[in-house]
Amino acid sequence: MRSRSNRARLLVVEDEYIIATELAAALEEEGFTVVGPAATVARGHALLQDSRMDGAILDINVRGESIFPLADELARDDVPFLFFTGYDARVIPDRFADVPCCQKPFAPVSLIGIVEKRIVRPC
């Protein structure tokens, strides 16, 4: 495990408990600080307002609500993020064409690699 100090802070918005827990554990194992996981879009917004984020991992559909307004907020604040979903990537609006999209089910090693390459490296 990497140093506990100065780790990159990642917002995780995922409503499926087991997936959220496994994802958070995999990220923390690699030295990231996980903020959340948030099980609702509203909670994701609240966490984003309360704390500085270095990146985010977003499920597209969170309890029947679209994540895209939160993605717009992250983009506006220049916070890198990726989508993590079971939905087909074609549901992602064109404005997010350059945002990485990881498909569920996931292999933690693959997801961590994408986070490190495309979002942010842990300190």
C-alpha positions as CSV (number, residue, x, y, z in Angstrom):
1,M,0.0,0.0,0.0
2,R,1.2,3.5,-0.8
3,S,1.7,6.3,1.7
4,R,-1.4,7.4,3.6
5,S,-0.5,11.1,3.3
6,N,-1.2,13.4,0.3
7,R,-3.2,10.7,-1.6
8,A,-5.4,11.8,-4.5
9,R,-9.1,12.3,-3.4
10,L,-11.6,10.6,-5.6
11,L,-15.4,11.1,-5.4
12,V,-17.2,7.8,-6.0
13,V,-20.9,7.9,-6.9
14,E,-22.3,4.4,-7.1
15,D,-25.7,3.1,-5.8
16,E,-25.0,-0.6,-5.7
17,Y,-23.6,-1.3,-2.3
18,I,-21.4,-4.3,-3.1
19,I,-19.9,-2.6,-6.2
20,A,-19.4,0.6,-4.3
21,T,-17.7,-1.2,-1.4
22,E,-15.4,-3.3,-3.7
23,L,-14.5,-0.2,-5.8
24,A,-13.7,1.8,-2.7
25,A,-11.5,-1.0,-1.3
26,A,-9.6,-1.4,-4.5
27,L,-8.9,2.4,-4.8
28,E,-7.9,2.6,-1.2
29,E,-5.6,-0.4,-1.6
30,E,-3.8,1.6,-4.3
31,G,-3.4,4.7,-2.1
32,F,-6.4,6.8,-3.1
33,T,-8.6,8.6,-0.7
34,V,-12.2,7.7,-1.5
35,V,-14.8,10.3,-0.8
36,G,-18.1,8.5,-0.5
37,P,-19.2,6.3,-2.0
38,A,-22.3,8.4,-2.6
39,A,-25.4,6.3,-3.2
40,T,-27.4,9.3,-4.7
41,V,-26.7,12.1,-7.1
42,A,-27.7,14.6,-4.4
43,R,-25.1,13.1,-2.0
44,G,-22.5,13.3,-4.7
45,H,-23.3,17.0,-5.2
46,A,-23.0,17.6,-1.4
47,L,-19.7,15.8,-1.1
48,L,-18.4,17.8,-4.1
49,Q,-19.4,21.0,-2.4
50,D,-17.8,20.0,1.0
51,S,-14.4,18.9,-0.2
52,R,-11.8,19.4,-2.9
53,M,-11.6,16.4,-5.4
54,D,-8.8,15.3,-7.6
55,G,-11.1,13.1,-9.7
56,A,-14.3,11.2,-9.7
57,I,-15.8,7.8,-10.7
58,L,-19.5,8.1,-11.7
59,D,-22.2,5.5,-12.3
60,I,-24.4,6.9,-15.1
61,N,-27.7,5.9,-13.5
62,V,-27.9,6.3,-9.7
63,R,-31.2,5.2,-8.3
64,G,-33.0,6.1,-11.5
65,E,-31.4,9.6,-11.7
66,S,-29.0,10.7,-14.4
67,I,-25.4,11.5,-13.3
68,F,-24.9,14.0,-16.1
69,P,-25.7,17.2,-14.1
70,L,-23.0,16.2,-11.6
71,A,-20.6,15.4,-14.5
72,D,-21.3,18.9,-15.9
73,E,-20.4,20.4,-12.5
74,L,-17.1,18.4,-12.4
75,A,-16.3,19.4,-16.0
76,R,-17.0,23.1,-15.1
77,D,-14.6,22.8,-12.2
78,D,-11.9,21.0,-14.3
79,V,-12.1,17.9,-12.1
80,P,-11.3,14.8,-14.3
81,F,-13.7,11.9,-14.1
82,L,-14.8,8.7,-15.7
83,F,-18.0,6.9,-16.1
84,F,-18.4,3.5,-14.6
85,T,-21.6,1.8,-15.8
86,G,-23.5,-1.2,-17.0
87,Y,-25.1,0.9,-19.7
88,D,-24.0,1.1,-23.3
89,A,-21.6,4.0,-23.9
90,R,-24.0,5.3,-26.5
91,V,-26.2,6.8,-23.8
92,I,-23.5,9.2,-22.9
93,P,-24.1,12.7,-24.3
94,D,-21.7,14.0,-27.0
95,R,-20.3,16.6,-24.7
96,F,-18.7,13.8,-22.8
97,A,-17.2,12.0,-25.8
98,D,-13.7,12.3,-24.5
99,V,-14.5,11.0,-21.0
100,P,-13.4,7.4,-20.3
101,C,-16.2,4.9,-19.8
102,C,-15.5,1.6,-17.9
103,Q,-18.1,-1.1,-18.2
104,K,-19.4,-3.2,-15.3
105,P,-18.6,-5.8,-14.3
106,F,-15.1,-4.6,-13.6
107,A,-11.7,-6.0,-12.8
108,P,-10.2,-3.8,-10.1
109,V,-6.8,-3.9,-11.7
110,S,-8.1,-2.6,-15.0
111,L,-10.1,0.2,-13.4
112,I,-7.2,1.3,-11.3
113,G,-5.0,1.4,-14.4
114,I,-7.5,3.7,-16.1
115,V,-7.9,5.9,-13.1
116,E,-4.1,6.3,-12.8
117,K,-3.6,7.0,-16.5
118,R,-6.7,9.0,-17.4
119,I,-7.7,10.8,-14.2
120,V,-4.9,11.2,-11.6
121,R,-2.0,9.4,-10.1
122,P,-1.9,9.0,-6.3
123,C,0.9,11.0,-4.6
